[in-house]
Amino acid sequence: MNNNNRHPADGKKPITIFGPDFPFAFDDWIQHPAGLGSIPAAQHGAEVAIVGAGIAGLVAAYELMKLGLKPVVYEASKMGGRLRSQTFEGTDGIIAELGGMRFPASSTAFYHYVDMLGLETRPFPNPLTPASGSTVIDLEGKTYYAEQISDLPALFQEVADAWADALEDGARFGDIQQAIRDRDVKRLKELWDTLVPLWDDRTFYDFVASSKAFAKLSFHHREVFGQVGFGTGGWDSDFPNSMLEIFRVVMTACDDNQHLIVGGVQQVPMGIWRHVPERCVHWPAGTSLASLHNGAPRPGVKRIARATDGTLAVTDNWGDTRHYAAVLATCQTWLLTTQIECEESLFSQKLWMALDRTRYMQSSKTFVMVDRPFWKDKDPVTGRDTLSMTLTDRLTRGTYLFDNGDDKPGVICLSYSWMSDALKMLPHPVEKRVKLALDALKKIYPEVDIAGHIIGDPITISWESDPHFLGAFKGALPGHYRYNQRMYAHFMQDDMPAEQRGMFIAGDDVSWTPAWVEGAVQTSLNAVWGIMKHFGGSTAAENPGPGDLFAELGPIALPD
């Protein structure tokens, strides 16, 4: 497998998104020569409805097709979901990544599909990484230029050290990461299951403010930590979230060693849609998801209900109703009450509580295309880059620079913001958003004429204003562990009443790692196992699936 040298050659076993809540090796399962399992021949060709053509829906559809079922994919908006790459008008491959744009090397199940498609990756230009070249931190009107953290005042290193010390002291960070590297399930569960009841009802900010490491420092240190953060930029918009959410991100290295997909990440879902598997049960050689659908998915879903014959009746936006033995909903969970008339009896009331209590985070991005990567020009006086990756407490928050080559247009993400900062952009048209961002950056770079380099039309997005999404991704609040556990475990259906079986859910908001594509892929693979079992299938003895090991490895249940 081509891994594009994503893992550093330091001799250590890599950190992967292996648990910590459910330490099952999804990457090994999907690559095993025995395959994911088999379905009785009598069920070959049976249809399964897949609601949503994002990465979760398409991974499930692809794997179910390989097992001999016929996935029927429904999509109300754009294929790819939040893996959305928009090409600038008139260009060839100059893109803005409107959703997911940086993918940690620890996302090994996701990268299985990236590598299957032969796509190229390269390091993402995060702050203070070689890929960004240089970083400017602008806080409280003061501007600092750095090519590495040692170029910054001691304050910033003190903040970074305090964060590392807080994790070690409060969560045995090193021990948990070592258990993940070793895939030591017993040790990992022992350590993680101790943290869950301690931190489920406490916030990220509580962890920082109450840690011994930060207690020794000033409030200003905490403030800088919120604005500049660790790894990928400021994380103060996550301060209200459950600390468990943050533990998962850092323990599985989601915030580290991130790559972008050259040419745009939307190539991954679209590539899966068109890919012809080497091995495919029942279907003739050359079959792909695209060919099974005559080239396009079905329309969006308007209603899901239990039919009198016990099947699930799926009605699309144009009124066509089809019956299925199983349905997989991969849309964001709020859509099951706002966009889709989903019959209440299909889920338990406890699960409905979990689906409805999901809390989504707002997110806004504004991109412009420029004539060339002019930011690499050196200032003749200072010798510094003309423009740098920029973190600031101003309206823009994070500004990222994408170099497509000296002979091609560059792309600037003028502003990448979250929550209240994203809401400040929400009412404004794209031209006003660009002006607000340029005005803020002018205060940091008074001599730089960014506007003079802009070509083409700008591109922007606010995920919360899209009725098919209602937000960028989940951000679990304190006390939400039980809700997440119900949603995640829903693919295990043996103990459910008959009226609830056959209806499955997947997606990053069902996972333990919202906002990270690996969570969408892993929950999709859980659903594949559940649907396979629903049709009477089973895994090979030498390659047990997630459901086969769930009783042993599954997340702990906190008492109600």
NUKE-260873 format. One line per 10 residues: number of its first residue (from 1); their letters; for each residue x, y, z of C-alpha. Coordinates in steps of 0.05 Angstrom, whole numbers, plus 5000, padded with zeros to 4 digits. Layout:
<sites>
NUM	A	X:Y:Z | ... $
</sites>
This chain:
<sites>
1	MNNNNRHPAD	5000:5000:5000 | 5025:5070:4983 | 5023:5110:5047 | 5054:5173:5016 | 5104:5172:5074 | 5050:5197:5121 | 5080:5164:5182 | 5148:5192:5205 | 5205:5143:5201 | 5223:5146:5275 $
11	GKKPITIFGP	5219:5071:5287 | 5158:5077:5332 | 5093:5041:5319 | 5044:5092:5291 | 4988:5123:5331 | 4921:5108:5298 | 4849:5122:5312 | 4844:5056:5349 | 4790:5068:5401 | 4796:5091:5455 $
21	DFPFAFDDWI	4721:5078:5466 | 4718:5017:5420 | 4788:4991:5405 | 4772:4950:5343 | 4822:4948:5285 | 4778:4972:5228 | 4839:4981:5183 | 4859:4908:5192 | 4787:4884:5182 | 4778:4918:5114 $
31	QHPAGLGSIP	4846:4896:5088 | 4842:4823:5110 | 4847:4773:5052 | 4785:4736:5077 | 4742:4798:5064 | 4689:4828:5109 | 4644:4767:5108 | 4590:4734:5065 | 4515:4736:5055 | 4472:4676:5037 $
41	AAQHGAEVAI	4465:4667:4961 | 4390:4673:4967 | 4399:4745:4989 | 4446:4765:4933 | 4419:4824:4895 | 4373:4846:4952 | 4366:4921:4957 | 4389:4964:5016 | 4372:5038:5019 | 4430:5085:5035 $
51	VGAGIAGLVA	4407:5154:5055 | 4463:5203:5040 | 4521:5200:4991 | 4575:5227:5038 | 4635:5186:5056 | 4596:5143:5106 | 4541:5127:5057 | 4588:5111:4999 | 4637:5069:5040 | 4578:5027:5065 $
61	AYELMKLGLK	4547:5023:4995 | 4614:5001:4965 | 4627:4947:5017 | 4555:4921:5014 | 4559:4918:4938 | 4623:4875:4945 | 4583:4828:4990 | 4530:4818:4936 | 4475:4865:4960 | 4448:4922:4917 $
71	PVVYEASKMG	4456:4989:4952 | 4407:5042:4930 | 4438:5110:4946 | 4393:5171:4958 | 4423:5241:4959 | 4385:5307:4972 | 4442:5355:4959 | 4513:5344:4934 | 4550:5278:4931 | 4609:5276:4979 $
81	GRLRSQTFEG	4572:5310:5037 | 4621:5350:5078 | 4679:5325:5036 | 4665:5381:4987 | 4717:5410:4941 | 4693:5469:4899 | 4733:5487:4837 | 4745:5561:4824 | 4709:5582:4760 | 4750:5573:4697 $
91	TDGIIAELGG	4806:5534:4729 | 4830:5462:4726 | 4838:5434:4796 | 4845:5500:4835 | 4798:5484:4892 | 4770:5508:4958 | 4759:5455:5011 | 4691:5475:5040 | 4686:5418:5091 | 4740:5370:5113 $
101	MRFPASSTAF	4808:5394:5090 | 4861:5364:5136 | 4866:5290:5150 | 4911:5261:5204 | 4956:5203:5186 | 4922:5165:5243 | 4858:5159:5200 | 4879:5091:5174 | 4811:5065:5152 | 4799:5129:5112 $
111	YHYVDMLGLE	4868:5125:5081 | 4854:5053:5059 | 4805:5084:5009 | 4851:5142:4991 | 4907:5093:4974 | 4859:5046:4938 | 4843:5104:4892 | 4917:5121:4882 | 4908:5193:4907 | 4966:5236:4927 $
121	TRPFPNPLTP	4971:5270:4994 | 5018:5323:5022 | 5027:5356:5090 | 4974:5408:5107 | 5001:5479:5118 | 4984:5482:5192 | 5016:5535:5237 | 5089:5525:5256 | 5098:5466:5208 | 5147:5462:5150 $
131	ASGSTVIDLE	5087:5459:5103 | 5066:5530:5122 | 5135:5559:5115 | 5121:5614:5166 | 5067:5632:5216 | 5044:5699:5243 | 5009:5702:5310 | 4971:5767:5321 | 4942:5775:5391 | 4918:5838:5427 $
141	GKTYYAEQIS	4947:5881:5372 | 5017:5850:5376 | 5045:5811:5317 | 5096:5755:5322 | 5130:5722:5262 | 5157:5651:5268 | 5183:5594:5226 | 5186:5549:5288 | 5161:5555:5359 | 5229:5575:5385 $
151	DLPALFQEVA	5222:5640:5345 | 5164:5661:5390 | 5168:5693:5459 | 5175:5645:5518 | 5101:5654:5534 | 5080:5609:5476 | 5127:5553:5496 | 5101:5558:5567 | 5031:5549:5541 | 5051:5489:5498 $
161	DAWADALEDG	5088:5457:5557 | 5029:5470:5605 | 4981:5435:5557 | 5028:5374:5551 | 5037:5372:5626 | 4962:5378:5639 | 4948:5319:5593 | 5000:5276:5626 | 4980:5294:5697 | 4905:5292:5686 $
171	ARFGDIQQAI	4897:5236:5636 | 4959:5192:5634 | 4968:5215:5563 | 5033:5179:5549 | 5008:5112:5575 | 4944:5116:5534 | 4982:5134:5470 | 5030:5076:5482 | 4971:5028:5490 | 4943:5055:5424 $
181	RDRDVKRLKE	5010:5046:5389 | 5015:4974:5416 | 4941:4961:5404 | 4940:4934:5474 | 4865:4928:5483 | 4864:4907:5556 | 4910:4964:5577 | 4875:5016:5535 | 4806:4998:5561 | 4831:4998:5632 $
191	LWDTLVPLWD	4860:5068:5625 | 4805:5099:5583 | 4746:5069:5621 | 4774:5102:5684 | 4772:5170:5651 | 4701:5166:5623 | 4662:5173:5689 | 4712:5225:5714 | 4706:5272:5654 | 4639:5260:5620 $
201	DRTFYDFVAS	4606:5317:5657 | 4664:5366:5655 | 4684:5415:5601 | 4749:5427:5563 | 4756:5494:5597 | 4746:5462:5666 | 4803:5414:5650 | 4850:5471:5629 | 4831:5518:5686 | 4834:5465:5740 $
211	SKAFAKLSFH	4899:5432:5717 | 4960:5440:5761 | 5001:5460:5700 | 4958:5520:5681 | 4942:5538:5754 | 5015:5558:5761 | 5009:5606:5703 | 4968:5669:5690 | 4899:5677:5661 | 4934:5706:5600 $
221	HREVFGQVGF	4966:5638:5588 | 4897:5606:5585 | 4874:5662:5540 | 4932:5651:5492 | 4919:5576:5493 | 4847:5589:5471 | 4867:5636:5415 | 4928:5598:5389 | 4914:5528:5415 | 4957:5469:5399 $
231	GTGGWDSDFP	4973:5435:5333 | 4920:5464:5287 | 4904:5532:5317 | 4858:5563:5369 | 4810:5516:5405 | 4771:5564:5449 | 4708:5549:5409 | 4713:5479:5438 | 4720:5502:5510 | 4646:5486:5527 $
241	NSMLEIFRVV	4652:5415:5499 | 4660:5352:5540 | 4733:5340:5557 | 4725:5268:5533 | 4717:5297:5462 | 4784:5332:5467 | 4819:5272:5499 | 4799:5230:5439 | 4826:5281:5390 | 4895:5288:5421 $
251	MTACDDNQHL	4904:5216:5444 | 4892:5190:5373 | 4935:5245:5342 | 4878:5276:5303 | 4911:5344:5314 | 4979:5322:5289 | 5012:5302:5223 | 4954:5323:5180 | 4953:5318:5104 | 4911:5346:5048 $
261	IVGGVQQVPM	4887:5308:4987 | 4920:5338:4925 | 4865:5359:4877 | 4811:5359:4930 | 4783:5309:4980 | 4718:5303:4943 | 4757:5256:4897 | 4752:5204:4952 | 4676:5196:4956 | 4669:5206:4880 $
271	GIWRHVPERC	4725:5156:4869 | 4690:5104:4913 | 4626:5116:4873 | 4661:5099:4807 | 4712:5047:4832 | 4707:4976:4805 | 4727:4927:4860 | 4775:4871:4846 | 4730:4822:4881 | 4654:4829:4879 $
281	VHWPAGTSLA	4605:4774:4896 | 4544:4764:4851 | 4554:4825:4807 | 4587:4819:4738 | 4658:4843:4726 | 4663:4918:4717 | 4606:4933:4766 | 4612:4998:4806 | 4564:5038:4848 | 4557:5086:4791 $
291	SLHNGAPRPG	4538:5030:4742 | 4488:5000:4791 | 4454:5069:4793 | 4459:5084:4718 | 4506:5140:4736 | 4469:5181:4788 | 4439:5171:4858 | 4365:5173:4871 | 4334:5239:4897 | 4332:5259:4970 $
301	VKRIARATDG	4288:5221:5020 | 4223:5252:5045 | 4196:5196:5089 | 4217:5130:5122 | 4163:5086:5152 | 4149:5013:5169 | 4104:4982:5115 | 4049:4932:5130 | 4092:4875:5103 | 4147:4891:5154 $
311	TLAVTDNWGD	4195:4923:5104 | 4218:4995:5108 | 4183:5041:5059 | 4227:5098:5034 | 4193:5155:4997 | 4236:5204:4957 | 4224:5278:4947 | 4184:5265:4884 | 4136:5216:4918 | 4165:5150:4893 $
321	TRHYAAVLAT	4162:5096:4948 | 4205:5034:4949 | 4210:4979:5001 | 4274:4953:5032 | 4293:4901:5084 | 4345:4950:5112 | 4358:5025:5111 | 4422:5061:5130 | 4414:5135:5147 | 4480:5172:5143 $
331	CQTWLLTTQI	4453:5242:5143 | 4463:5287:5203 | 4416:5262:5257 | 4375:5326:5263 | 4351:5314:5192 | 4312:5253:5216 | 4264:5303:5248 | 4271:5365:5204 | 4280:5341:5132 | 4256:5269:5134 $
341	ECEESLFSQK	4190:5245:5163 | 4219:5187:5202 | 4166:5144:5235 | 4176:5149:5310 | 4171:5075:5324 | 4234:5061:5283 | 4277:5083:5342 | 4269:5076:5416 | 4251:5139:5455 | 4319:5136:5488 $
351	LWMALDRTRY	4352:5136:5420 | 4308:5193:5396 | 4331:5232:5457 | 4403:5220:5436 | 4391:5238:5363 | 4355:5302:5380 | 4405:5324:5434 | 4463:5322:5385 | 4493:5391:5385 | 4525:5418:5322 $
361	MQSSKTFVMV	4580:5469:5317 | 4576:5527:5269 | 4633:5536:5219 | 4648:5589:5166 | 4702:5592:5112 | 4717:5645:5060 | 4766:5632:5003 | 4796:5674:4948 | 4839:5654:4889 | 4901:5696:4876 $
371	DRPFWKDKDP	4944:5703:4813 | 5004:5667:4844 | 5031:5646:4912 | 5057:5716:4924 | 5063:5704:4998 | 5130:5670:4986 | 5161:5735:4962 | 5211:5759:5013 | 5206:5828:5044 | 5271:5863:5022 $
381	VTGRDTLSMT	5278:5896:5090 | 5261:5840:5139 | 5275:5779:5095 | 5208:5751:5118 | 5152:5720:5077 | 5104:5773:5051 | 5045:5736:5081 | 5042:5677:5129 | 4994:5627:5157 | 4960:5672:5208 $
391	LTDRLTRGTY	4927:5659:5275 | 4893:5719:5306 | 4840:5742:5356 | 4811:5785:5300 | 4750:5766:5258 | 4788:5720:5211 | 4816:5675:5267 | 4854:5628:5220 | 4881:5645:5151 | 4912:5589:5109 $
401	LFDNGDDKPG	4954:5592:5046 | 4951:5539:4992 | 5008:5536:4941 | 4991:5500:4876 | 5058:5516:4844 | 5092:5580:4822 | 5060:5576:4753 | 4989:5567:4780 | 4939:5609:4819 | 4944:5603:4894 $
411	VICLSYSWMS	4886:5598:4943 | 4878:5636:5009 | 4828:5614:5061 | 4819:5685:5086 | 4778:5664:5146 | 4765:5597:5180 | 4722:5608:5242 | 4677:5571:5290 | 4616:5581:5334 | 4606:5655:5353 $
421	DALKMLPHPV	4660:5677:5304 | 4625:5638:5248 | 4558:5669:5267 | 4588:5739:5256 | 4595:5720:5183 | 4528:5685:5176 | 4483:5743:5152 | 4533:5771:5102 | 4540:5757:5028 | 4607:5732:5003 $
431	EKRVKLALDA	4632:5801:4981 | 4621:5830:5051 | 4655:5769:5082 | 4716:5781:5038 | 4717:5855:5055 | 4713:5841:5130 | 4769:5791:5125 | 4813:5836:5083 | 4801:5894:5131 | 4823:5851:5190 $
441	LKKIYPEVDI	4885:5825:5154 | 4903:5896:5134 | 4914:5912:5207 | 4964:5855:5211 | 4997:5866:5143 | 4989:5941:5130 | 5037:5940:5070 | 5009:5879:5035 | 4958:5888:4979 | 4922:5822:4981 $
451	AGHIIGDPIT	4863:5849:4942 | 4909:5867:4884 | 4925:5794:4874 | 4853:5767:4876 | 4826:5736:4812 | 4760:5702:4798 | 4701:5700:4846 | 4708:5684:4920 | 4677:5622:4951 | 4645:5617:5020 $
461	ISWESDPHFL	4605:5570:5063 | 4566:5570:5129 | 4546:5498:5143 | 4493:5518:5194 | 4453:5554:5140 | 4448:5493:5096 | 4382:5456:5110 | 4415:5390:5092 | 4468:5398:5146 | 4447:5449:5200 $
471	GAFKGALPGH	4518:5453:5224 | 4589:5431:5210 | 4593:5373:5259 | 4576:5349:5328 | 4608:5378:5390 | 4587:5336:5449 | 4570:5374:5513 | 4583:5350:5583 | 4536:5293:5601 | 4529:5270:5528 $
481	YRYNQRMYAH	4569:5205:5535 | 4506:5163:5546 | 4474:5193:5483 | 4536:5177:5442 | 4540:5107:5470 | 4467:5093:5449 | 4478:5119:5379 | 4545:5084:5369 | 4519:5016:5394 | 4455:5019:5352 $
491	FMQDDMPAEQ	4483:4973:5298 | 4479:4917:5350 | 4406:4899:5340 | 4395:4829:5369 | 4361:4856:5432 | 4317:4906:5396 | 4242:4897:5384 | 4226:4876:5313 | 4196:4943:5294 | 4264:4977:5305 $
501	RGMFIAGDDV	4308:4927:5269 | 4335:4940:5199 | 4341:5015:5210 | 4415:5034:5217 | 4453:5099:5228 | 4524:5120:5212 | 4565:5183:5203 | 4615:5224:5242 | 4560:5249:5289 | 4545:5177:5308 $
511	SWTPAWVEGA	4619:5165:5320 | 4663:5183:5380 | 4705:5229:5336 | 4659:5281:5305 | 4692:5328:5254 | 4742:5274:5235 | 4728:5232:5173 | 4754:5169:5206 | 4693:5169:5252 | 4647:5169:5192 $
521	VQTSLNAVWG	4684:5111:5159 | 4687:5069:5223 | 4612:5077:5238 | 4598:5061:5166 | 4636:4996:5173 | 4598:4981:5237 | 4534:4988:5197 | 4560:4943:5142 | 4570:4888:5195 | 4500:4901:5223 $
531	IMKHFGGSTA	4467:4899:5154 | 4506:4837:5135 | 4480:4802:5198 | 4409:4828:5185 | 4411:4791:5118 | 4434:4727:5151 | 4507:4736:5135 | 4569:4727:5178 | 4643:4742:5180 | 4700:4693:5167 $
541	AENPGPGDLF	4726:4661:5231 | 4796:4688:5217 | 4770:4759:5208 | 4718:4776:5261 | 4680:4841:5251 | 4663:4897:5300 | 4598:4865:5322 | 4631:4798:5336 | 4677:4832:5386 | 4630:4886:5412 $
551	AELGPIALPD	4611:4850:5477 | 4685:4845:5493 | 4711:4912:5467 | 4650:4957:5467 | 4647:5024:5503 | 4629:5023:5576 | 4557:5042:5593 | 4549:5094:5648 | 4489:5084:5694 | 4425:5123:5678 $
</sites>
